[in-house]
């Protein structure tokens, strides 16, 4: 898998079978914990990979597809996604991500934000 831009593959956190899924997702923590933002993660899910079902338990987030094709499930509802698609994920909802391509990785950004108090 090639990685675009300035991301160093050696600095990625490789997570295999994340949340009981399949394949490997590489995660780069981009930092930017300011104000309401609690995390910014650049992710690359290998061809045919899957991030298993899990509950978003801490912060609201949005998933933005940067490259490739994915099916993102929120509460079991499928969202077919391509470059530029964004899917919100409120606290307490379930999430699953499938790479829809058997040959190309899907790259996506996760932006997490704390709820206003």
Secondary structure, DSSP 8 states (H G I E B T S, - for coil): ----TT--GGG-EEEESGGG-BSEEEEEE-----TTEEEEEEEEE-TT-EEEEEE--SSEEEEEEEES-EEEEETTEEEEE-TT-EEEE-TT-EEEEEE--SSS-EEEEEEEE----
